Amino acid sequence: MMYTFNVNIPDAVLFDTHMSKEISASCARRATALYYDTKMGVPLGYCAQIAEMPQKVDE
């Protein structure tokens, strides 16, 4: 089960930063995952799910 929430970002911010809604959403997911990892001690696997990234990065 996953919890979903909405974040309101003014259109002007997306315009000024040249970010699409998809890129902005990805950034928010990654920032949330980073916070949970560094501040809350949530395991990396869960943080990878939040960020929608693979847990292991191929080198």
N, C-alpha and C positions, 0 to 999 in steps of 0.2 A: 504494500500500500504506500502511496506517495501523497503528500500534502501539497496542494497547489495554492499559490497566492498571486495576486496582481500587484504590480508596481506601476505607479503613474509617473511617466517621464514627459515633461512638456515637449511639444513638437519643436519648439525653438532650440532645445538642447540637442535633439537629434540633428536638426539642421546645422547648428553651429559646429557640431563635432563631426559632421558628415557620416553619421552612423545610420544604418538601416535599423528597422525594428528587430530584425533577426540578430544582427550583431549586438545590439543593445541588450537583448534578452540573454544572449550567450555570455556577455560581460557580467550581467547581474547573477547568472547561475554560477559563474566561476568565482566571483567575489564572495558569494554566499558560501560556496564550498571551501574557499580559502579561510574564511572566518571560522567556520565550524572546525576545520582541521587545526588551525593555529591557536584559537582561543578556547575552544570547547573540547578539544581532544577526540573528536569524532574520527573513527577509523578511516583510513585512506580509501578503502573500497566504497564506503558510503559517500564520501566526498566526491569520488569519481562519478558515481551515479548522479549526484546532484548537478555536477558540472557537465554531465553527458559526455564524459571523456573516458577513454580506456584507462584502466587502473595501471597497466604496464605500458610504458612507452618504448617502442622499438628504437634501437640505436643504429 
